[in-house]
């Protein structure tokens, strides 16, 4: 159930030598209007299947830091699941973050991020790194945004037309002056 998932995330206490693993069975886990649900450092979320495990939320208000389905710490691994952010607002602003990556050394494998604007938001410190492998990232306007050295291996970026009719834009990077890429 969604309550069991939230309890497992709250109780997560992994370390570098012993990450905390949470296996998620196929099903829909609706967080309702809850935002920024924390995935703590050294936590591994492992879904039964990408299309079978759906974790979603419907935030009450629009905004980059007010909508994330999940928010990660560092040394997090997420595999085989879908994150969705669908908000009830309308109009030209449709920021809905599925994954707010605030850590470093995170890995994402065979996941789908299904959002609108700002689907994936990386907001870590200078030098932040993460890797996506065999993932789908779906969105409308600058749906990959933020800072850090993010690597995409064999990923499918799916462009959608926004409700406001804006042309699709893939990325809005925010590169630190101390970094050569990001």
C-alpha positions in Angstrom: 0.0 0.0 0.0 1.0 3.6 -0.3 1.2 3.8 3.5 3.6 0.9 3.6 5.8 2.7 1.0 5.8 5.9 2.9 6.7 4.1 6.2 9.5 2.2 4.4 10.9 5.5 3.1 10.7 7.2 6.5 12.4 4.2 8.2 15.2 3.9 5.6 18.6 3.9 7.3 21.1 2.8 4.8 24.9 3.2 4.9 27.6 2.9 2.3 28.4 -0.7 3.3 24.7 -1.6 3.7 22.2 0.3 1.5 18.5 0.1 2.6 16.5 -1.7 -0.1 12.8 -1.3 -0.6 11.1 -3.7 -3.0 7.9 -2.3 -4.5 5.3 -4.7 -5.9 3.3 -3.8 -9.0 0.5 -1.4 -8.2 -0.4 2.3 -8.2 0.9 4.2 -5.2 -1.0 7.6 -5.1 0.6 10.1 -2.8 -2.3 12.5 -3.3 -1.2 16.1 -2.8 1.9 15.1 -0.9 5.1 16.6 -2.3 8.8 16.1 -2.0 8.6 12.6 -0.5 12.1 11.9 0.7 14.3 9.1 -0.5 17.2 9.2 2.0 20.9 8.6 1.3 21.9 5.0 0.6 18.4 3.9 -0.2 17.6 1.6 -3.2 14.0 1.6 -4.5 13.5 -1.5 -6.7 10.2 -1.9 -8.5 8.8 -5.1 -9.8 8.4 -3.6 -13.3 8.7 -0.2 -14.9 5.2 -0.2 -16.2 3.6 -2.0 -13.3 4.8 0.2 -10.4 3.4 3.7 -10.6 4.2 6.3 -7.9 2.3 9.5 -8.5 1.1 12.7 -6.9 -1.2 15.6 -7.7 0.2 18.7 -6.0 -2.2 21.4 -5.0 -0.1 24.3 -6.3 2.3 24.7 -9.3 6.0 25.4 -8.8 9.4 24.0 -9.2 10.0 23.3 -5.5 6.3 22.6 -4.7 5.5 19.6 -6.8 8.1 16.8 -6.7 6.8 13.2 -6.5 10.1 12.1 -5.0 13.2 14.0 -3.7 16.5 12.2 -3.4 19.5 12.4 -1.2 22.9 10.9 -2.3 23.9 7.4 -3.3 20.3 6.6 -4.2 19.4 3.9 -6.7 16.0 3.7 -8.3 15.0 0.9 -10.7 12.0 -0.5 -12.6 9.2 2.0 -11.8 7.3 5.0 -13.1 7.0 8.4 -11.4 4.2 10.7 -12.4 3.3 14.2 -11.4 -0.1 15.4 -12.5 -1.4 18.6 -11.1 -4.9 20.0 -11.4 -3.9 23.5 -12.3 -4.3 24.9 -15.9 -2.8 27.7 -17.9 0.7 28.3 -19.3 2.6 27.3 -16.1 2.6 23.6 -15.7 5.7 22.8 -13.6 5.4 19.3 -12.2 8.6 17.7 -11.0 8.6 13.9 -10.9 12.1 13.6 -9.5 14.0 16.3 -7.6 17.6 15.1 -7.4 19.3 16.9 -4.5 22.1 14.4 -4.0 25.1 13.0 -5.9 26.2 9.6 -7.1 22.6 8.6 -7.9 21.7 5.9 -10.4 18.4 5.5 -12.2 17.8 2.4 -14.3 14.7 1.4 -16.4 12.5 4.1 -14.9 9.9 6.3 -16.5 9.5 10.0 -15.5 6.2 11.1 -16.8 5.7 14.8 -16.2 5.1 18.1 -17.9 7.5 21.0 -17.4 10.6 20.3 -15.2 10.0 16.5 -15.1 13.5 15.9 -13.8 15.1 18.6 -11.7 18.7 18.3 -10.5 19.6 20.7 -7.8 22.6 19.4 -6.1 25.9 21.0 -5.1 28.7 21.7 -7.6 30.2 18.4 -8.7 27.0 16.5 -8.5 26.7 13.4 -10.7 24.1 10.9 -11.6 23.4 8.4 -14.3 20.2 7.4 -16.2 20.3 4.0 -18.0 17.5 2.6 -20.2 15.0 5.2 -19.0 12.1 7.2 -20.5 11.8 10.9 -19.6 8.6 12.5 -20.8 7.7 16.2 -20.7 6.9 19.5 -22.4 9.0 22.6 -21.6 12.6 22.3 -20.3 11.6 19.0 -18.8 15.2 18.2 -17.9 16.5 21.1 -15.8 19.0 22.1 -13.2 22.7 21.6 -12.4 25.1 18.8 -12.3 26.9 16.3 -14.5 24.0 14.1 -15.6 24.7 11.1 -18.0 21.9 9.6 -20.1 22.7 6.1 -21.5 20.2 4.6 -24.0 17.4 6.8 -22.7 14.2 7.8 -24.6 13.3 11.5 -24.3 9.7 12.0 -25.2 8.4 15.4 -26.2 4.8 16.4 -25.7 3.0 19.6 -26.6 2.2 21.7 -23.5 -1.4 22.7 -22.5 -0.4 26.3 -23.2 0.7 25.3 -26.7 4.4 26.0 -26.2 6.9 24.3 -28.5 8.7 21.4 -26.8 12.1 22.3 -25.2 14.2 19.5 -23.8 16.6 21.1 -21.4 17.3 24.2 -19.2 20.8 23.6 -17.7 22.1 25.7 -14.8 25.9 25.1 -15.0 28.1 26.2 -12.1 30.9 28.5 -13.2 33.4 26.0 -11.7 32.2 23.2 -14.1 32.9 22.7 -17.8 29.6 21.0 -18.5 26.2 20.5 -16.8 
